[in-house]
Amino acid sequence: MRIPQKAHSAALLIALAVCERRALAQAASGPAAAAPPGGTTAAPAAPDVTPSTAPPAAAAQDATANDPAAELRQMRAELAEQKRQLEALKAKEEVTATEASAAAEPTPEDTEPQKFSIYGFMDMGFQRTWADPKSPVSNFLNSNASTFVLGNLNMYLDAQPVKHWRGLMEIRFTNAPLGNVESVGGFGQTFKRTTTEQIDPNGASLNAPMWGGYTVIERAHIDWTPRQEFNVRAGYFFTPFGIWNVDHGSPTLISTFLPQLVVDKLFPIRQTGLMVFGSTLTGPWELGYMATLTNGRQELSAYDFDDDKAFGGRLYARCDCDIRSQFGLSFYEGDNNNKVVTLTQVSPLKFQNSESFRYKEWSLGADVSLDMGPTRFRTEGMIRRVKYDMGKREPSSPLFSPGGLLPDSYTTTAYALLAHQLPWAGLEPLLFGEILHGPISVGDTVVQYSGGLNVHFTPATQLKMQISRSHFFNLRANGPADPSRNDETTLFTRLVLAY
């Protein structure tokens, strides 16, 4: 049993006091105290002339017995020795207790992580677009109106039931497709807008209305992370390219607008399959990699229609130095096609399989991120090559190029973003510029430039405001006439809350 330090000290003090009082009492009595009553002193005994045969210790003990001061010194020496032994014992017990406590506490490697957590973000705001009322963009995308909007409602479900295993789901709730234009009127068609209103079957009234919406699975994957250098991900994940796609949440993005490399999907936004990833440290630099084997693009289907898998990956170098830096390279290669099944005979049943389109694509991108104190700089550049199989081209947009087919093409784009955090009120002004050249629906080149202001109220809340101007050009001889009629100015604001 461990003896408390205060108990040790008290016991030593009591023992010392008792011994000193005992020695003082014996010294006070001395030889006179041995006299018989009446005050008569006994005669001294005759000296013993016989040679002493007692050992030195016994002789010293006898000498001490006849000398009270020597006895007191001896008792003090014994107490000091006992005190030393007790202190040594106490120190030994403390070391033993410390070792036992350390052995009982789990190491960081053995500590079980939090098994389940929920977090996310939401944003909502106001927006308006100014465009030519006669342009296709204005009429098809409901542009010329001021409107309040519900932006993103994203929730993360993060499960870590055992060491080295993690399951992550990100779900977005949206009121789409309520209000979307399905078709325009004219040429035998009727204007139609999507509505999701219906009677609430679980409402407290028989005719209570309700409006449905989409539930978007942003990602859902399982990670096995045995070590920093090698980890495996399986499921539905964001394609690891550039800066914008993976860090897609509105609390982390600087600009409100999506760059065209995301809007035009120069890389697949998401894929289903396997990813291997990891990193290693070299001095102040972290060198990392990601490699993917997937079904490829899944804008049309989550399934793969053939055995040709898509390959992709990313390499990056990151340094948390005085200038926080990241440099990355991303690539992707894969096929994309559509399987068409046609019933050719009823009895017996016969089917014919064909492809409505098929193409091969290659994408390559580079990105740079620099954080220089309160100044943040981001830039990305990408190129995409598309080559169709003979006789298997996709039709172009019936709105802008009716009856046309998409050609083999190169699409290139780049943007640059500069933001600076001011030393007061959480203000962060920003500038954004972008260019894209390729077979887009409106002309073949678009140039965008914008300015904005982010207001950081707290680390979890911010207001984003950005206004942008887009110009469309046609550099092809046979391109659509006067694409500049689709030039537009757009204002977006978002109030963002992370939780």
N, C-alpha and C positions, 0 to 999 in steps of 0.2 A: 504494500500500500504506500502511496506517495504521501510524505509528510509535508505539510505546508511550510514555507520558509518562515513565516511569523511564529509558528509553533516551535521550530528549531531555536530561534533566537530567544524566545521566552524561557524555554527549558534551560538553556545555557546560562542565562542571567540568574535564574532562581538557584541553580546548582552552585554557581560561583558565590552568590550571597550567603547561602547556607554554610558553605565550606569556610568562608572568611569569618563568619560569626562563630563557628565552632572553634576555629584556630585561635581567635581572639579570646574566647572564653577560657580555653586551656592555658593560654599564655598568662591570662590574668590570675588564674588560680596558682600555678607554679608550685614550688616546693612548700611555700607557706601554707598553701591550701591543704597540704598533707598533714599538718599538725593536728594532734588530738585535741579534743575539747579541753578547755582550761588554759590554753595558750602555751603549754609545755611543748618544747621541741624535742623530737626524738633524737637520740644519739646517732651520729653517723655510723654507718657500717664500716667494718674494717676493709681496707682495700684488698682486692683479690690479686694476689701476686702470681697466680697460676697463668701460664702463657695462654693466650686466647687461641682457641681452635675454631671459632665461628668464621664462616665465610665473610668476605668483604661486604656483600650485600646485607647480610644479617647485621654486621657491625654498623653499616651505615644506617640501617633501620633503627638499631638501638640508639645510635647517636641522634637520629632525628627525633626519636621518642623523648629524649632528654632535652631537646632543643626546640621549643615551640616555633621560633622564627624559621628554622630549617624545615619543620613540618609544614608550615604555611607555604614556603617556597615550593616544596614537593607537591602539595595539593594543587597549587596554581599551575605547575608544570603538567600535572595529570589532566587538569581541566583543559589546558591549552591543547594537549594531545587529543582529548576527547572531542574538542571543538573542531580540530582539523579533520578528524575522522568523520565527524558528522557532516561537515561541509563537503568533503569528498563524496560521501554517500549521496548527499542531496544533489550534487552536480551530476553524478552517475544516473540518478533517477530521472533528472530533467532531460538528459540526453536520450535515455531509453524512451521516455514519454514522447519526445519530439520525433524520434524515429518511428515509433508506433503510429503517431498521428499522420506522419507523412506517408507511411505505408497504407494507412486506411483511406487516404484521399486519392481519388483517381487522377491519373495524369491527363493532360489536355488531349492526348491521342485516344485515351479510353473514354473520355467523357461523351455521353450520348447527346447528340444535338437535340434541339427543340423538335419535337416530332411533327408538329403541324402549325402553320401560321397562315394568316390571311392578311393581305395588304393590297394596295392598288392606287388608282388615281381617277379623278373625274375632271372634266372641263366643260364649260358652256359659255356662250357669248353672243356676239352680235356681228353681222357681216352684211356686206353689200357689194354688188358688182355693177360697174357702168360699162355698157357696150352698146353698139349700134342696134337699135330696136329691130332692124330688118335682118340682122346677121343670124346665121344658124345657131351660133353659140348663145345668143340672147334668147332665142325662142325655144331651143331644145333643153337648155339647162336652167331655165327660170332665173335668169341672171339679174335683170333690172328691177330689183326690189330690195328694200331694207328688211331684214328679218332677224329675229332672235332664234338661236339654234341650241339644241342639245348636242354637245360634242361627243366626247369619249366617256364611257362608263366602264372602266377596265378593272377586273378583279383577279388577283393572283391567289391561287391555292397551292401552297408550297408544303410538301410532305417529305419528311426525312425520318422514316420509322427506324432505320438501322444505320449503323456506321457505313459510310462509303456509298450509300444509295439515296437517291433523291427523285421525287416525282414533282414536276411543275406544270400547272395548268394556268393559262391566261385566257379569261373569258371577257368578251366585250358585249355589252348590252346596247342596243340601238333601236330607235323607232322606225328605221328604214324597213320596208320600202314605201312607207306611207307618203303619198304625194308624188311619187316618181312618174314621169311621163312615159307611158308604154308605147304610144303611137300618136302621130300627128294626123290631122284631118286632111282630106283631099285625095284625089286619084283613087277613089273607091274605098278609102280608109276613114275610120271614125276616130276623132281625138279621144284618147283614153288615158286616165290617170289611175294609178294604183291606190286602192283604199284597203285598209286592214280593219275597218270597223266591223264589229259584230255584237251580238247579244252576249253578255257575260253569263255563261251557264252556271257559274257559281256565285253570282251576285245575290244581294239581299232583296232585289226586286226582280220581277219576272222579265222586265225589259231593260235592265241596267246595261248601258253601253260599255264597250271596252275596245281598245285599239292595240293590236299586236305589233310585234316587231321582230327583228332578227336577233338571234344569239350567235355571235361570231366567235368561233374557236380560233383565237390568235395563235396559240401554240399549246401543245400537250406532249410531253416527252418524259422519259425515264433516263436518269443519268447514273452511271457507275463510275465513281471517282476514287480509284485505289491510290493514286499518286498524282503529283502535280504534272509530271511529264507525260502521263498517258491516262486518258479518260474516254469513255464511250457513251454516246447518246443515241437513243432509239426512239422514234416516234415522229411527231409533226413539229417542225422547228423552223425558225426564221433562217433564211439563207445567209450564211456568214459572209457578207460582202460590205465593204465600205464602212462609213460612219453611221449613216442614217438608219439603215434597215434594222439592225439589232437593237440599237438604242432608240427605239421608236416612240417611247412614251412622251407625252407632252410635258411632263415635269423636267425631263432631261434634255429635250431638244431646245436649241437656241431660237431657231426660226419657227414661225407658225406655219409657213407654207412648206409643202412637200416639194423637193426637187424633182425635176423631170426624169431623172434616172430611176426614181421610185414610181412616179406616175406612169411612165411608159414601160415599166417593168423590163429594163435592160438585163437584169438578172431576175430569176424567179423570186418572188417575195417570200414564199414558204415552200418547203418540200417535205416529203414523207420518206423516211429511210433511216440510214445510219450515219453517224458522225463520230469521228475520232478526233480528239483535241487534247492539247497540253501545252506546257511552256516550261522554260528553264531560265535561270538567272545567270547572267554574265556581267559581273560588276554591277553597275547601276541599271543595266538594261535587262528587260524581260523579253525573251525571244519566244514567240508562240506560233502555233500552227493549228489549222482546222482542215479536215478532209471529209468529204461527203460522198456517199453512194446512195442514190435515191431513184424514185420513179421519174424525176424530172418535173417539168412544169405541170401544174394541175389546175390551171384556170378553167379547164373544161371538165376534168374528172380527177378524183383522188386516186383512181386506179391507173395502173400502167397497162396500155393496150398491147405491148410487146415486151420482149426480153431485153431490149436495148436500154440499159440503165444509164443514168446521167452521173457525171463526175464533176466535182468542184472542190474548191478549197480556198484557204486564205493563209497568208503569212504576214506576221506583223512584228515590229520591234517597238517596245514601249519603255520610256525612261521617266521616272518620277524625279526629275532633276530640277535645277533652278528654273529652267524652261521645260515644263512638262510636255513631252513629245510622244507622238505615235506616228509610225509610217507603216502603211499596209499595201499589200498586193492581193487581189482577188481574181479568181478565174472560174469559168463554168463551161461545160461542154455537154450537149445532149440532143436527143431527137424529140420532136413533138409531132403528134399525129392524132387523127380522129378516126375511130373505128365505126363503120356504118354497117348495120345488119339489115338485110332486105329479105323478106319472105317471098320466095319464088314459086313455091308449090304448096298446096294445102294437103293433098292426100297422095302419097305420104308427104309429111312436112319436109321442105327443103329450104335452106337459107343460103344466102350469098353474102360473104364478108368483103368489104372494100374499105378504102380510105378516102375521105373527102379532102384531106390535105396532109402533107408531110413535109417537114423541113428539118434541117440540121442547123444548130446555132452554136456560136462560140462567143463568149463574153470575157472581157478583160478590164480590170479597173485598178486604179491606184488612188490612195488617199493620204492626206497629211493633216494632223491635228497638233496645234501648238497652243499652250496656255502660258502666257508671259505675264504673271501677276494678275492684274485685273483685266487683261486683254486676252480674248480668245479668238483663234483663227482656225477655220476649217475649209478644206478644199477637197474635191473629188473630181476625177476624170474617168470616163468609161467609153468603151467601144464595143459594139455588138455586130456580129456578122450573121446573116440569115441566108441560107441557100435551100431553095425548094426542090423537091423531086420533080421530074418531068411530068406535067399534066396534073400535078397535085398542089396547085396554088390556092390560097384563101381569097375569097372575094374582098374587095376593098369596101370602105364605108358606103352604104347606099345613100347616105345623106349628103356626102361630099363628092363621091365619085361613083355614081350608080353604074352598075354593069362592069366595073373594072376589077382587075385582079392585082394582088400585091406582088411586087417584084422581088428578086434577090436584092439584098441591100446591106449597106453599112449604116449604122446609127452611132453618132458620137455626141457626147455631151460633157459639160464641165460646169462647175459652180465654185464660187468663193464666198465665204461668209466671214465678216469681221464684227466683233462685238467688244464693247469696253464697259466695265463696271465702274460707275462714278462713285466717289467717296461719300455720297449722301443719298438718303431716301431710297436706297436700293435700286437706283435707276441704272439701266443697262441699254444704251442705244446700240443699234446694229445696222449694218449695210449688207445687202445680199445681191449678187449678180449671177446670171446663168445664161447659157446658150446651148441649144440643141439643134442638130442637123440630121435629117433622115426623113423617111417616108411617113410623115405624120398626116393626119386627116386634113389639117388646114395648112396648105403650103408645104414647105420642106424645111423651114428654119424658124425657130422661135427664139426671141431674146427677151429676157425678163430682168428687171432691176427693181429693187424695193428697199425701203427703209422701215425701221420699226423701233419700238421701245418696249423693253421688259421691265416691270416693276416688281422687285422681290420684296414682298411684305414680310415674310418669314421664310425659313428654310423649306416649309411645306406649302406655302401659298404664293402665287405670283399672278400678275396680269400681263398678258402678251397682246401687243398691238402692232399690226404691220400692214402697210399699204404697198401694192405692187402694180407695175405696169407691164403688160405683155404686148410685144409686136411680132406679127407673123409676116414672113417673107417667102417668096417663091424664087428659087435660083435655078429651076429646071425650065427648059424651053416649053415643055408640054404640060406644065403643072397647072393647077387651078388658077383662074384669073383673079387678080386683086384680093389676095388673102388678107390684106390689111383691114378689110371691113370687119374682121373678127378681132381686131385689137381691143383690149379691154383693160380696165383698171379695177382692182379688187381690194377691198378692205376686210380684214379679219381681226377680230378681238376674241380672246379666250381668257376666262378666269379659271385658274388651274389650282386644284387641291390634291396633294398627295397624302396618303394615309397608310 
